[in-house]
Amino acid sequence: MKQYTFIHDPGHGWLEVPQEDAKGIRFSKYSPRRNGNIYLEEDCDAPKFLEIMKARGVEIEIVDKYVEIGWRG
């Protein structure tokens, strides 16, 4: 089972994924990469990643992390 953190603020959210786990998958410009992670934008990139992982038979647990001030990866 893989565990990922869903980071969200009052306006938006991102799924934090190690770049190695997302290797070979193309994402939009709205998913920043920093410190070896990619922060998958909640509306299109995160669902795409989760669908691909499900199709690969990978079980996923998502941990919720709320941040009060606008977060930008």
Buried (B, 14 or more C-beta within 10 A) or exposed (E): EEEBBBBBBEEBBBBBBEEEBBEEBEBEEBBBEEEEBBBBBBEEBBEBBBEEBEEEEEEBEBEEBEEEEEBEB
